[in-house]
Amino acid sequence: MFATSGLPEIPPAPYTRPVVRLLEGKGFTVDGSFSCRAFDTWAPFKLLGGLNKQRPNAGDLSAAREFAERQRDGRGPLA
């Protein structure tokens, strides 16, 4: 699963958890998830012009590609 967010993900409560649970509840298997920072204009951040204006960037896209290739090849998520 792929996701973006304006703020960093907190390990005990990842942003992807609710969607992963929803997918698994519908019978899908989720073998891993990838998330990175992205442009965010949610509520207070909109007043500041947004956060992470240059994200996702080339490095983020490269990391997403690597994650997808590892999943495709059965090597699992990045450590």
C-alpha positions, 0 to 999 in steps of 0.5 A: 500500500502507498500513502503520503502525508504532510506530517511524519508517521508515528510508528505506534499509529501509522497512517496506513493502519485504518486502510490496511484494516479495511482492505484486510476486512474485505479479504485482501492481503497487505504485504507491506506499506510505503509512506512519504511526506507530501504537500499538505494544505490541511486546516492550519497549514493552509494559512501558512501556504502548506507544508512540504511544497516540494514533496514527493520529490525524486528521492521519494519516488525512487524509494517508492519504486524500490519498495514496489520492486522489493514487493514484486520480487518477494523480498519484502519491505525495506528494513 
